Amino acid sequence: MSQQTSGRPRQPGGGMPMRGPAAMMGAGMPADKSLDFWPSARRLARLLTPERFHVLLVGLFTIISVSFAVIGPKILGNATNLIFEGIIGKQLPAGVTQQQVIDHARATGNDGFANLLSGMNVVPGQGINFSELGHVLIGVLCLYVLSSVAMWAQAFVLNGVVQRTAQRLRRDVEGKLHRLPLRYFDTVPRGELLSRVTNDIDNIQQTMQQTLSQLLSSILTLVGVLSMMVWISPVLALVALVSVPLSVVVTAQIAKRSQPLFVEQWAQTGRLNGHIEEVYTGHALVKVFGHQAEAEEIFAERNEALYRASSGAQFLSGIIMPAIQFIGNLNYVFIAVIGGLRIASGTMSLGDVQAFIQYSRQFSQPLTQVASMSNLLQSGVASAERVFELLDASEQSPDPVEPATIDSPLGRVVFDHVSFRYEAETPLIEELSLIAAPGQSVAIVGPTGAGKTTLVNLIMRFYEIDGGRITLDGIDIATMTRDDLRGRIGMVLQDTWLFGGTIRDNIAYGRPGATEDEIHEAARATYVDRFVHTLPDGYDTMIDDEASNLSTGERQLVTIARAFLASPSLLILDEATSSVDTRTELLVQKAMTALRSDRTSFVIAHRLSTIRDADLILVMEAGAIVEQGTHDQLLQLHGAYFDLYTAQFVGAAAEDLTTPIG
């Protein structure tokens, strides 16, 4: 199986991944990039393209809701006129006309009352027409009910749009992760990557949910309210419009200063998550090497940086809404004063002024909402850019359109003048050639950083070679699909990986659809059956995410059983016994012997005692094979293998004999 690969950053030398505090200090530090707001916002909007029909439906419901809500104040203004005119008419003498009352008022020098009365429609001696007033109020009630129903329908449809869009985005990111080369995971800290996949996508979803509805509603409300204001009084509409450019300038200036802080906020969130994830994963090593204080110091620094960026961004963006409200209140005062003068002059009715004041409040409210949404939009677009950066990362080369396949798998592996380097300027493997015959056990030994793991990673196509070719049963692996290639290879690593589930499920991971008998046969062949029967639930024993209820050796045996069940034609064992005790190592060795039977195997080992019976031993130094042969042949050469063997066994024994006791 190829379910586990190393994702740690590598040293320039190309061999071993960085570990411990050095890796933690380098984690979560991606290059900062200023946000280009509008291109990212447009790309975020294009995510809604598959939902175009539902988006149009949202727009239709919003238009209906806003239209009914906008008409309401004008009709309510008519109700106010009916009440006011009824009160005035009741106080006038019956039997005369409105014009006669106006003429009498002017003749007696009461021009103010005459002007007021000339802008009204009263019947002297008649009070409030409650029947007409009732019809008006019922009409307004129906409008508001229909507006609310349309707004509910809009929210219902929009919720589906946002949820499906977020689902597609998560699916795209998941698919992208499978298409990324291992080099990408070597350079991006795991916590930073998880932050983009989880926190940033959640923030995008929240932003879309909260802003799409309000943004569309606010824009339509602005258009509708402005139209009604111009209809009622172009002069007062001009006064109200003065606040618009002022609000836009204020919002733009504040947003310009807060946007870089939102970018920094999410960048710092990724850095902090990366540090926390690495320290939590390696908490035992942190304690063993006494780096708690250093880890806490790094956490405090990044937490403080996140606090400064977040508080600065929220403070600046939070100024927008009070500023817009202040401008709106000033506008309200001017409209009230001018409207009162126009009522007194008879050029406007009280109901129209009341409606206009309501419209002026409605006019400033969308501006305030848009201003308050600016921080959400900036935060959401900042997260979107981080996700888009992941989606735009260079992918591994695609599988061939017409891939080759192996009809009769034997397990013959040939390296034909293979060259590879992690960094362009740092060569690692140059012109390497070797042949592993079918059924042969090939051991790879050498000092740390010699390129042993790199060699098997090239067989798995975790990395693409720079020169030469690698063939499996005569077929160039570059002409095969990765799934087909890796489906023919079993891999057991030093770092065991088990998922949350039963022991049976973890073994069956090697071959989905395997029967119960096949699972038990694999377990018996790899000595898993021996310890499983000591567990209360047997094969149904649940393994937690950390597999803490199994010992290291038991976990390793389960991974070997998984590979055994897969029945691969080629087997890779990478330091599979390095972390177990001597007694467990014997069981693991027996299990691996059964696993290697009748199939080609590559065994990477530092313990030379585990590979004495290998058919071929390759000794690597600095990416090159310096010696090859059997154990006895290599010892007779008195070369690199002899030095390794002597240093590991003879030297250790001599040191024990010469060390004084006590």
N, C-alpha and C positions, 0 to 999 in steps of 0.2 A: 504493500500500500504506500501511497505517497501523500498521506494526509497530513504529514508533519514536515515542515521545512523551517529552516532557521531564518529568522527575520532580523537578526541583530546586525548592527553596523559592523563592518569589517575594517581591520587595520589595512593600511596601504600595502602591506606585505602580502595580503591576500589569503592568509591561512585561517587564523582564529578570530572569532568575534570578540569585541570588547566586552568586558564584564566588570561588575563592581562599581565603585564610586566614579571611576572615570567615565563609564557609560552613562551613569545617572547625570553627571554634570553636563554631558553633551546632548542630553535628550531634550526633545520638545523645543528646538530652536530653529524653526523654519525662517527663511528670509522674509522680512516684512515688505509689503508692497502697498503703495497708496491705492485706495479704492477708486476706480473709475466708475462713478455711480450710474450714469445713464446707460452705458452699454450693458452693465450687469443687470440693471433693472429691466431693460428691454428683453434680455435673455431670460430673466426670471418670468416675465410676462409670457414669453413664448412657450413656457412649460404648460400653459393653459390651452394650447392649440387643440389637443385631442378632445377638449371639453367645450369646443366652440358653440355647439348647440345649446348646452346647458348654460354657458356664459350668456348667450343671447336671451335665454329664458330668464336668467337672473336680471338682465338689463330690462326686459319687458316688465317683470314684476316691480322692479324698482321705479320705472317710469310711472306705472299705475299708482303705486303707493305715494310717490312724491307729488304727482299731479293732484291727487285728491287732497293731500295734506296742504298743498300750496293754495288751492282754491278755498279751503276752509276759512282763513281769516277774512277774505273779501266778503264772503257770505255772512260771517259773523258781524262784519262792519254794517251790513244791511240791518241785522237784528238790533245793533246799537242805535242806528238811525231811527228805527221804528219806535224804540223805547224813548229816545230823546225827543223825537218829534211829537210823540204822544203826550209827553209831560208838558212840552211847550204849548201844544194845541189845546190841552185841557185848561190852561191858564188864560187863553184868549177868549173873547166873547163870541158866542155862537151867532150864526146868521150873517157873518161878513166873510169876505174872501181873504186869502192870504195877502194879495196885492194891496187890498184896502188897509190892512194892518201895517204893511210896510210903508205905504204912503203916509199914514197917520203918524208913524214913528218918525219919519223924516221931517214932517211938518212941525213936530214938537221938539225937534233938535236931537232926537235919540238915534243918531246915524249908526252907532255901534250895534244897537239891537236890530236896526233895519238891515244892516249888512249881514248880520248873523242869520236873520230870518230868510234873507234872499237866497242863502245857500241850502235851505231846507225845503221839505215838501210836507207842509202841515195843513190840517183842516181845523180852523178855529172852532173851539168848543168840543172837539172830539179827542178822547184820550187814546191810550195805547190799544192798538188792534191786536189783541191776544191771539186771535185765530191765525192771522198772517204770521205773527211772531212764532207761534207754535210750528207752523209749516217750515219756517226758516230753520229753527233749531233742530227739528227732526231731520231735515235735509243735511245739516252739518253733521249730526250724529251718524247718519248713514255713510257720509263721506269718510269720516274718521274710522268707522268700523271697517269699511272696504280697504282703506289705506293700511290698517293694521293687519288685515288678512293677507293682503298682497305682500306686506313686509315679512310676515311669517313665512309665506311661500318662498319668498326670495331667500330668506335665511336657511330654509330647509334644503333648497336646491344648491345653494352656495356651499353648505357644509359638505354635501356629497362631492362637489367639484374639488374642494380643497383636500379632502381626505384621499380621493383617488389620485390627485396630482402628487401628494406627498408619498403615496404608495408607489407610484411609478418612479419617483425620484429615488426612493430607497432601493427599488428593484434595479434601477440603472446603476446606482452606486455599488450594489452587491455584484452585479454582472461585471462592472469595471474592475472591482477588486480581483476577480478571477482572471481577468485579462492582463493585469499588470505584471511586469516581470519581477523576479525576486530582487533585482537591484533596487527597485522602488522601496520595498519593505526594509532593505538594508539601510536606507538613508532617512526614512521618515520614522520617528519614534512612534511606538504603538499607541501610547496615550494620546498623542496628537491626532493620529489617524482615527481613533475611536471617537474623539471629540468632534471631528468633522462628520462622521457617520451618524452620530447620535445627537449631540447638543446642537450642532449647526442646522441639521435637517429639522429638528423639533422647533428651532427658532424660526426657520423659514415657514413652517406650517402655521405656527402661531401668528406670524406677521401677516400671512395671506388671509387667515381666518378673520383677523381683527381689522384689517385695512381695506380689503376688497369691497366689502359691503358698505362700509362707511365712506370710502373714497368715492365710489360711484354715486351713492346717495347724496353726498355732499356736493358733488359737481352738478348733479341734476337739480338739487335744491337751489343752488346758486343761480342757475339759468332760469328756473321757474320763478323764483322770488324776484329776481331782477326784472323779468318780463312784467310781473304784476306791479312792481313798483313804478316802472316807466308808464304803465297803463294808468295807474292812479294819479301820479304826479311826476312828470319829467323833471321838474325843478328839484323836488325832494330826492328823486333818484340820483340826480347829479351830485347832491350833497353826500348821499350814502356811498357813491362810487369813489369819492375822494379817499376813503379809508382803504380801498383795495390795494392800490400800488404801495401805500405805506406799509400795509400788512405783509405784502409780498417781499418788500425790501428787508423788513425786520426779520422775517422767517429765513430768507436766503442768507443773510449775514450770520445769523446764529447757527444755522445748519452747516454753513461752510466751516465754522470753527469746531463744531461738535463731531462732524463726520470722521476725521482722523482718529478721534478718541474712540469711536465705536469700532473702527478697524483694529485699533490697539487692544480694545477690550476683549475681542474674540481671539486675537492672537495670543494674548496673555492667558485666556482661558485654556487654550490648547497647550501652552507651555506648562501651566500648573497641572493639568490633567496628566500630561506626559510624565512629569516628575512624580506625582502621586502613584500612578500605575507602576512605574519602575521600582519605587521604594517599597510599595506593598508587595510586589512580586518577589523582590529580593530582600525582604525584611530580615530574614535570617542572616544573610551575608552582611547587611548593614550593621546588625548588632555584633556579629562576630568580629568584624574589623573596626568596631568602635566609631562608626561614622554617623551615629544618631545626631550628634550636634551639627555636623556638616549638612546632613539631610534636612534637619529642622531649619537651618540657616537659609538653605536654598528655597525651602518652602516659604519661609517668612518673606524672602525677597520677592518671589514671584506672586505670593498672595498680596503683598503690599503694592506691587506693580499693577495687579488686576484691580485692586481697590482704587488706586489713583485713576486708572483709565475709566473704570466704570462710574465712579462718582463724578468725575469731570464730564463724561459724556451725558450722564443723566441730569447733572446740574444745568449744563448749557442748553440741552434740549428742553428741560423743564421751564426755562425762561420764556420759551416761545408762547405758550398758552397764556400766561398772565399778561404778556406784552400785547397779544392780539385782543385779549379781553379789555384791556385799558383803552386801546384804540377804538374798540367797539362801543365802549361806554361813552367816550367823547362824541362819537358819531350819534349815539342815541340822544344825548343832550341837545345837540344842534337840531336834530330832526324834531324833537319835542317842542323846542322854542319856535322854530319856523312853522311847524304844523299848527301850533296854537295861534300864531299871527294870521295864518291863512284861514282858520276857522272864523276868527273874529272878523276878517274882511269878507267872509262869505264865499271865498273862492274854493273852499273844500268843506266837505261835511265832516261832522265829528266821527262818523263811522269810518270814513276813508282815512282820516288821520289815525284812528285807532288801528285799522288794518295795516296802515303803512308802518306804524310803530312796531306791530307784531312782525311784519316782514323785515324790518330793519334788524330785529333781534334774530329772526331766522337767517337773515343774510350774514350776520356776524358769526352765528353758530357754526355753519359749515366751514368758514374760514378758521375758526378756533379748532374744530375737529381735524381739519387738514393739518393745521400747525401741530396739534398734539400727536397726530399720527406720524409726523416727520421723524421722531426718534425711533418709532417702531420700524418705519421704512428703512431708515439708515442702518439700524441693527440687522434687519432681515436681509438687506442687500449685501451687507458686510459678510454675513454667514453664507449667502448664496455664492459670493465670489470664492470663498474658501472651498465650497463643495464643487464649484465649476473648475477650480484649479485641480482638484482630484480627478474630475471627469475628463479634463484635458490632458492629463499626464500621458506620456508616451506608453503605448501598449507593447506587449510582446508581439513578435512577428506572427501573423495569422497562420493557421494550419493550411497545408496545400489544398487546392480545390479538388484535385484527384489524388488523394493520399495513397501511398503504398501500404500494403499489409503483409503480414507473415502468415503463410498457409500452414507450414509445419514448424512450429517453434522448437528450437533446440537449445538456445541459450549461448550461441557463439558471439562473442563481443570482440570487435577489432577497433583499436585506435590507430588511425592512419595519419601520421604527421600532424597531430592536433596541436594547435596553439590557442592560448587563452590568457586574458589579463583582465583584472577587475578595473584597473585604471589604465587609460591609454598609454601613459608614460611609464607604467611600472609593469614590465613583463613578469609572468608567473610560470606558465607552461609554454614551452617552445618545442615544436617539432617532436612531440611525444608519440611513440608507436608501441603498441603491445597487442597481444592476442590472448584471449581467454577462451579455451576450448569448451565445448559443451560438457556439462557435468563437472567441470573443474572448479576447485576451491582456490580462489586467488586472495591472498592476504596482502594488505598494503600497510607498511610500517614506515616510520620515519619521525624525525623531530617535529615539534609543534610548528605549524606554519609551512610545512613542506608541500602542502597541496593535496593531502590525502582525501579530505572531505570534498574538496573542489573536484577531484577526479570523478567521484560517484555522482556529484551534482550535475556534471556534464552529461553523464549517462542518462540521468533523469530529465535532462533538458530544462533544469531550473535556470541554467544560464546557456546562452548560445555561444558556440565556439567562434573564434576569430579566424581560424584557418584549419585546413585538413578536413577530416570527416570521421564520424563514429558510426559503425554499422552493427546491427543486431541481426544475426542469421543472414548476413549478406545484404540487408536492406539499410540504406542510409537513414538514420533516425530522424534527420531533418525533413525527410519526405513522408514521415508518418504523422498522424495526428498525435497530439500530446496525450490525449485520453487513451488511445490505443497503446501507445508506448508504455505509459505508466501502469496501464492495466495488466501488462505482462511482467511487471517488476514488483517484487515485495521488498519492503524496507523496514528494518527495525533499528531504532535510534537509541542513543544513550539517554536522551530525555524522553521518558515515556509520556504518551498522551492518551488519556482515557476521558470519555465524555460522561456526563451525568446520565446514568441508565443502569441496567442490570449487567452482570458479567456476561450473560448470554448475548445481550445486545452488542456489547463491545467486541466480542469475538466475531459475531455475525457481521460486523462492519466490514470485515475483509471480503465478504462475498454476500451481498444482499440476496435473499431468497434461499439461503442454505437451509437444509433440513436439520431437524434436531439431532439426528444420528451423525450427520457430518460435523456439527458443532461439537458434539461429545467426542468424536474421533480425533478432531484437532486438539481438543483439550487434553485427552489422554496421551497423545503423542508428544505434547509439550509440557506434561506434568502439571498442567493447571487443574486437572481433575483431582489430583491428590489433595490440594489444599481447599478446593471448592467444597468438598464433602465435609470439611470441618466447620464450615460456615452455617449459621442457622437456616438461611434461606437458599443455600446451595447456589445454583446458577441464577436464581432470581434475586440474589443479593444486590441491593442498590449501591451503586458507586456514586459518591458525590462529585462535585466539579473538581475538587482537588484530589480525589481518590485517596483521601486520608485514612479510610478504613482498610486499605491494603498496604502491605509493606512494599518497599522498593522492588524487591525481588519478585513478589507476586504480581506487581504491576508489569514488570518486564516480561514475565511468563505469559501474561494475557496478550501483550503486544505480539509476542512470538506466535501464540496460537492464532491470532488474527491473521498474521502473514501466512501461517501454515494453511489455514482454511482457504486463502486466496489462491493457493497452488500456483504461484508464479513460475515462469520459466527462468527468471533471473532474480537473484536474491542479493540484497545489500544489507550488511550488518555493520553499523557504525558505532563502535565502542559500546556494544550492547551489554557488556558485563562489567563495565568500569565502576558502576556505582553500587554493586552488590557485594555481600560478604562472601567468604571463600566457600562455605557450605552451599549457599544458594547458587554460587557461580557454577558449581558442579552440575546442579539441576539445569541451569540455563545452558550450560555447555552441551549437556545431553539433548536438551530440547533443540538447540541450534544444529546439532549433528543430524537429528531427525529431519529438521527443516531443510538442511542443505542436501539431503540425499537426493540423487538423481537430478540435480539442477545446478546450473552455474551460480557461483556465489562470490561476492566481493566482501571481504572482511577487513574492516579497519580496526586495528587494535594497538594499544600501547603495551599491554601485557603480552610479552612474546610467548609466554607459556601457553597461551590460548590458540596459537596459530602454528604450533610445531607440525601438526599433521596436514597442513595446507599443501595442495599440489604445486602451487607456485607462490612464492613470496616476492613482492615488489618492494624495494627499498627506495624511498623518495627523499630527495633533498632539493629545496629551492625549486619545486615544480618539475623536477626531472627524475627519471628512474635511473638511479646510479648502479643498482645491482638487481638481479633477479635469478631465482632458482629455488631449490628446496631448502629446508632448514639445514640439513647436513652439508649441502653444497656451499651454502653461503658461509657457514662457519669455517670451512676449509679455505675460503678465500682470504680470511683475515682482513676483511674490509669494513665497510660501514655497518653491515649487519652484525659482524663479529664485535665491533665496538659497542653497539647498542646492547647486544646480548651480554657482553662482559660487564658493562656498566650496570645492567639491571640485576644480574644474578651473581656473577663471580665477585664483582666489586662489593655488593651488599654483604655477601658472606664474609669476605675478608675484613670488612669494616666491623662486623659483629665480633670476629675473633680477636681483633686487636684493641677493641674498646675495653678499657679497664672496668672491672666490676666495682660498683659502689662509688 
